[in-house]
Amino acid sequence: MGVDVELQPGREAVVRVPVATLWTAPDAVRPVDGRALADDPDVPAWLAGLDHDQQVGDCVLSQLLLGERVLVTERTPDGWVRVVVRDQPAAKLDPRGYPGWLPAAQLTAATPAAGPSAAPLVVDATVTPLHAAPHGPVALPGIVLGTRLPAAGRAVDGWRPVHVPGRAEPLWVAEGDLVPLPAERPEAKEVLAVADRLRGLPYIWGGLSSHGIDCSGLVHLAWRRFGVSLPRDADDQAEATSPLALGDERPGDLYFFARPGRRIHHVGIVTAEPHGDRRRMLHACYRQRLVVEEQLPADRLATLVGAHRV
């Protein structure tokens, strides 16, 4: 698929692929990243090809989900665009959204909604495919948890038609894999339950999908599933949430970590009320390269700088 001629600086665009990866710069990508850079990226195959060290390569900034909005700020002749990601706040980097680079072919021009829209639907399955017709062939695999899909009509025989960016005709998704975007703020325990479904997922620096994720991505994605927009990075998440006295935290609250004199570098979701110095959390663990639920070991406790509530 060629680059949309409307993807020019100053214009808004939307992600047309299930998961797009946001990069620090076009020349920062590695030979192993080819599958993530394709016009139609295969993110699971890309992640499966990364070794232990490549999982934490800092060339990756974040990821975007199908339909996510960006503002184009720069375009190169060789098919890259610099963008700010509207739905991923990053106040320290850019007040408009998270900045970074994407292959232009993974975007399509934003189009205005036609008429009044129904309440948005959000993917509640960990991963689900979109089909060309009810019970028909898969047209777009790998749609992940938290993806918003505008309804294109009523359900038919357990299948729901949805609008998909860059496609003229609706695609179909199993109705049970969707839920309405909640009108009310969720309980923290509900958010924790969604995050807990990602236990065992690979840790990927900059990951923000149910194929692979990092610590702040886990927090951001779990709340996004309920329509709550938290910042993308852990230090910004700390500033956007309310501090608690240690000992007052409850399941669903957040623990933040920093080394002396350094900014916050890690976040986890509280999974149990504290008992003395014993504390538990669910987090995407850099050391284990997995999403795990565990009691905080002594060295982790030594860098705990606070508990916060969303």
C-alpha positions as CSV (number, residue, x, y, z in Angstrom):
1,M,0.0,0.0,0.0
2,G,1.4,3.4,-1.0
3,V,1.7,6.4,1.3
4,D,-1.4,8.5,1.5
5,V,-0.8,11.9,-0.1
6,E,-2.8,13.6,2.6
7,L,-0.3,12.6,5.3
8,Q,1.3,16.1,5.4
9,P,2.6,18.1,8.3
10,G,-0.2,19.8,10.3
11,R,-2.7,17.1,9.3
12,E,-4.3,14.5,11.6
13,A,-4.0,10.8,10.7
14,V,-5.1,7.5,12.2
15,V,-3.3,4.1,12.6
16,R,-4.6,1.6,10.0
17,V,-2.8,-1.5,11.3
18,P,-3.5,-3.5,14.5
19,V,-0.3,-2.3,16.3
20,A,2.1,0.3,15.0
21,T,5.5,0.9,16.7
22,L,6.7,4.4,17.5
23,W,10.5,4.8,17.0
24,T,13.0,7.4,18.2
25,A,14.2,8.0,14.7
26,P,14.2,6.4,11.3
27,D,17.9,5.5,11.5
28,A,17.5,4.0,14.9
29,V,15.8,0.8,13.7
30,R,17.8,-2.5,13.6
31,P,17.9,-5.3,11.1
32,V,15.7,-7.4,13.4
33,D,12.9,-4.8,13.2
34,G,11.9,-5.5,9.7
35,R,8.6,-7.2,10.5
36,A,7.5,-4.3,12.6
37,L,8.3,-1.8,9.8
38,A,6.3,-3.5,7.0
39,D,3.3,-1.8,5.5
40,D,1.3,-4.5,7.3
41,P,3.4,-5.3,10.3
42,D,3.6,-8.7,11.9
43,V,4.2,-7.7,15.5
44,P,4.0,-11.2,17.1
45,A,6.6,-12.5,14.6
46,W,8.8,-9.5,15.2
47,L,8.7,-9.9,19.0
48,A,9.3,-13.7,18.7
49,G,12.5,-12.8,16.8
50,L,14.0,-10.6,19.5
51,D,16.6,-11.9,21.8
52,H,16.9,-11.1,25.5
53,D,18.9,-7.9,24.9
54,Q,16.8,-6.7,21.9
55,Q,13.7,-6.8,24.0
56,V,14.9,-3.7,25.8
57,G,16.4,-1.8,22.8
58,D,15.7,1.9,23.5
59,C,15.0,2.6,19.8
60,V,11.3,1.9,20.6
61,L,9.3,4.6,22.4
62,S,5.8,3.3,22.4
63,Q,3.1,1.6,20.3
64,L,-0.2,2.7,18.9
65,L,-3.4,0.7,18.3
66,L,-5.7,0.5,15.3
67,G,-7.6,3.8,15.0
68,E,-5.4,5.8,17.3
69,R,-5.0,9.4,16.3
70,V,-1.8,11.2,15.6
71,L,-0.8,14.7,14.4
72,V,1.8,14.6,11.6
73,T,4.6,17.1,12.2
74,E,7.2,16.1,9.6
75,R,7.5,13.8,6.6
76,T,10.6,12.4,4.9
77,P,11.0,11.5,1.3
78,D,11.7,7.8,2.2
79,G,8.4,7.1,3.8
80,W,8.6,8.2,7.5
81,V,6.5,10.7,9.4
82,R,7.2,12.3,12.7
83,V,4.0,12.5,14.8
84,V,2.6,13.3,18.2
85,V,0.3,10.7,19.6
86,R,-2.9,12.4,20.8
87,D,-4.1,9.7,23.1
88,Q,-0.8,9.2,24.9
89,P,-0.1,12.2,27.1
90,A,3.6,13.1,27.6
91,A,3.6,16.6,29.0
92,K,7.4,16.8,29.5
93,L,8.1,15.9,25.9
94,D,5.2,17.6,24.0
95,P,2.0,19.0,25.4
96,R,0.1,17.8,22.3
97,G,1.0,14.1,22.9
98,Y,3.8,11.6,22.7
99,P,6.3,12.4,19.9
100,G,8.1,9.9,17.7
101,W,8.5,8.4,14.2
102,L,6.2,6.0,12.3
103,P,6.3,4.4,8.8
104,A,3.8,6.5,6.9
105,A,2.3,3.4,5.3
106,Q,1.0,2.3,8.7
107,L,-1.3,5.4,8.8
108,T,-4.2,6.7,6.8
109,A,-5.7,10.1,6.6
110,A,-8.3,10.9,9.3
111,T,-11.8,11.4,8.1
112,P,-14.6,13.1,9.9
113,A,-17.3,10.9,11.5
114,A,-20.5,10.7,9.4
115,G,-23.4,11.8,11.6
116,P,-24.0,11.0,15.3
117,S,-22.1,8.1,16.6
118,A,-23.1,5.4,19.0
119,A,-21.2,4.7,22.2
120,P,-17.7,3.4,21.1
121,L,-17.0,-0.3,21.4
122,V,-13.7,-1.5,22.9
123,V,-11.9,-4.8,22.4
124,D,-12.1,-6.8,25.7
125,A,-10.5,-10.0,24.3
126,T,-6.7,-10.2,24.7
127,V,-6.4,-10.6,20.9
128,T,-9.1,-11.0,18.3
129,P,-9.2,-11.0,14.5
130,L,-11.5,-9.0,12.2
131,H,-13.3,-10.9,9.5
132,A,-14.5,-9.9,6.1
133,A,-18.0,-11.2,6.9
134,P,-19.8,-13.1,9.7
135,H,-18.1,-16.5,10.0
136,G,-16.0,-15.4,7.0
137,P,-12.2,-15.3,6.3
138,V,-9.9,-13.3,8.6
139,A,-9.3,-9.8,7.0
140,L,-7.2,-8.3,9.8
141,P,-5.6,-10.5,12.5
142,G,-4.1,-9.4,15.9
143,I,-6.5,-6.7,17.1
144,V,-5.5,-6.2,20.7
145,L,-7.1,-5.4,24.1
146,G,-8.1,-1.8,24.4
147,T,-8.6,-1.1,20.7
148,R,-11.6,1.1,20.0
149,L,-13.8,0.1,17.1
150,P,-16.8,2.3,16.0
151,A,-19.9,0.3,15.5
152,A,-21.1,0.1,11.9
153,G,-24.5,-1.5,12.6
154,R,-26.3,-4.0,14.7
155,A,-25.0,-7.5,15.5
156,V,-25.9,-10.3,13.2
157,D,-25.8,-13.9,14.4
158,G,-23.2,-13.1,17.2
159,W,-21.1,-10.9,14.9
160,R,-20.7,-7.1,15.0
161,P,-19.8,-4.9,12.1
162,V,-17.2,-2.2,12.8
163,H,-15.6,0.7,10.9
164,V,-11.9,0.2,10.3
165,P,-9.6,3.1,9.2
166,G,-8.5,2.9,5.6
167,R,-11.3,0.4,4.6
168,A,-14.4,1.4,2.7
169,E,-16.5,-1.6,4.0
170,P,-17.0,-2.6,7.6
171,L,-15.3,-5.7,9.0
172,W,-16.8,-8.1,11.5
173,V,-15.8,-9.2,15.0
174,A,-17.2,-11.8,17.4
175,E,-19.6,-9.8,19.5
176,G,-18.4,-11.4,22.7
177,D,-14.9,-9.9,22.2
178,L,-16.3,-6.3,22.4
179,V,-17.8,-4.3,25.3
180,P,-19.2,-0.8,25.3
181,L,-16.8,1.9,26.5
182,P,-18.0,2.5,30.0
183,A,-19.8,5.8,30.7
184,E,-18.6,5.8,34.4
185,R,-15.2,5.7,35.9
186,P,-14.2,2.1,36.8
187,E,-13.2,0.8,40.2
188,A,-9.5,0.3,40.6
189,K,-10.1,-3.5,41.2
190,E,-11.7,-3.7,37.8
191,V,-8.7,-2.2,36.1
192,L,-6.4,-4.6,38.1
193,A,-8.5,-7.6,36.8
194,V,-7.9,-6.5,33.2
195,A,-4.1,-6.0,33.8
196,D,-3.9,-9.4,35.5
197,R,-5.1,-11.1,32.3
198,L,-1.8,-10.0,30.8
199,R,0.3,-11.9,33.4
200,G,3.0,-13.9,31.6
201,L,3.2,-11.5,28.7
202,P,6.7,-10.7,27.4
203,Y,8.3,-7.5,28.7
204,I,9.1,-5.3,25.7
205,W,10.7,-1.8,26.1
206,G,8.1,0.6,24.7
207,G,5.5,-2.2,24.3
208,L,1.9,-1.2,24.6
209,S,-0.2,-4.2,23.5
210,S,-1.2,-7.6,24.5
211,H,1.6,-9.0,22.3
212,G,4.3,-7.5,24.6
213,I,4.3,-4.5,27.1
214,D,6.5,-2.5,29.5
215,C,5.7,-1.3,33.0
216,S,4.0,2.0,32.3
217,G,2.4,0.5,29.2
218,L,0.6,-2.1,31.4
219,V,-0.8,0.7,33.5
220,H,-1.7,2.9,30.6
221,L,-3.4,0.1,28.6
222,A,-5.4,-1.3,31.6
223,W,-6.9,2.1,32.2
224,R,-7.4,2.8,28.5
225,R,-9.6,-0.3,28.3
226,F,-12.1,1.7,30.4
227,G,-11.7,5.0,28.5
228,V,-9.4,6.6,31.0
229,S,-6.4,8.4,29.4
230,L,-3.2,8.2,31.6
231,P,0.2,9.5,30.5
232,R,2.4,7.0,28.7
233,D,5.6,7.2,30.9
234,A,5.9,6.2,34.6
235,D,7.2,9.6,35.8
236,D,4.3,11.4,34.1
237,Q,1.9,8.8,35.6
238,A,3.1,9.7,39.0
239,E,2.4,13.4,38.5
240,A,-1.0,12.7,37.1
241,T,-2.2,10.6,40.1
242,S,-2.7,11.3,43.8
243,P,-0.1,10.4,46.4
244,L,-1.0,8.1,49.3
245,A,0.6,7.5,52.7
246,L,2.4,4.2,52.4
247,G,0.2,1.7,54.2
248,D,-3.0,3.3,52.8
249,E,-2.7,1.6,49.4
250,R,-5.2,-0.9,48.2
251,P,-5.5,-3.3,45.2
252,G,-5.5,-1.3,42.0
253,D,-3.4,1.6,43.3
254,L,0.1,2.2,41.9
255,Y,3.6,1.8,43.3
256,F,6.4,4.0,41.9
257,F,10.1,3.4,42.1
258,A,13.2,5.6,41.7
259,R,16.9,5.5,42.7
260,P,18.3,8.2,44.9
261,G,18.4,11.5,43.1
262,R,16.9,10.0,39.9
263,R,13.5,10.4,38.3
264,I,10.9,7.6,38.6
265,H,11.8,4.7,36.4
266,H,9.3,2.0,37.2
267,V,5.6,1.5,38.1
268,G,3.5,-1.5,39.3
269,I,-0.1,-2.1,40.2
270,V,-0.8,-3.0,43.9
271,T,-2.4,-6.4,44.2
272,A,-2.8,-6.8,48.0
273,E,-3.1,-4.7,51.1
274,P,0.3,-4.3,52.7
275,H,1.3,-6.3,55.8
276,G,4.2,-4.5,57.5
277,D,7.0,-4.4,54.9
278,R,5.4,-7.1,52.8
279,R,3.9,-5.6,49.6
280,R,2.8,-7.2,46.4
281,M,2.3,-5.9,42.9
282,L,1.6,-6.9,39.3
283,H,4.2,-5.3,36.9
284,A,6.0,-5.7,33.6
285,C,9.4,-6.7,35.1
286,Y,12.5,-5.6,33.2
287,R,14.6,-8.2,35.0
288,Q,12.4,-11.2,34.3
289,R,11.3,-9.9,30.9
290,L,7.7,-10.9,31.9
291,V,4.5,-9.5,33.4
292,V,4.6,-11.0,36.9
293,E,2.7,-10.7,40.2
294,E,5.1,-11.0,43.2
295,Q,6.0,-9.8,46.6
296,L,8.4,-6.9,46.4
297,P,12.0,-8.2,47.1
298,A,14.3,-6.2,49.4
299,D,16.1,-4.5,46.6
300,R,12.9,-3.4,45.0
301,L,11.5,-2.1,48.3
302,A,14.7,0.0,48.6
303,T,13.7,2.0,45.6
304,L,9.9,2.4,46.4
305,V,9.2,6.1,46.6
306,G,5.4,6.1,46.9
307,A,2.0,4.8,46.4
308,H,-0.5,6.7,44.3
309,R,-4.2,6.4,43.4
310,V,-5.7,7.1,39.9
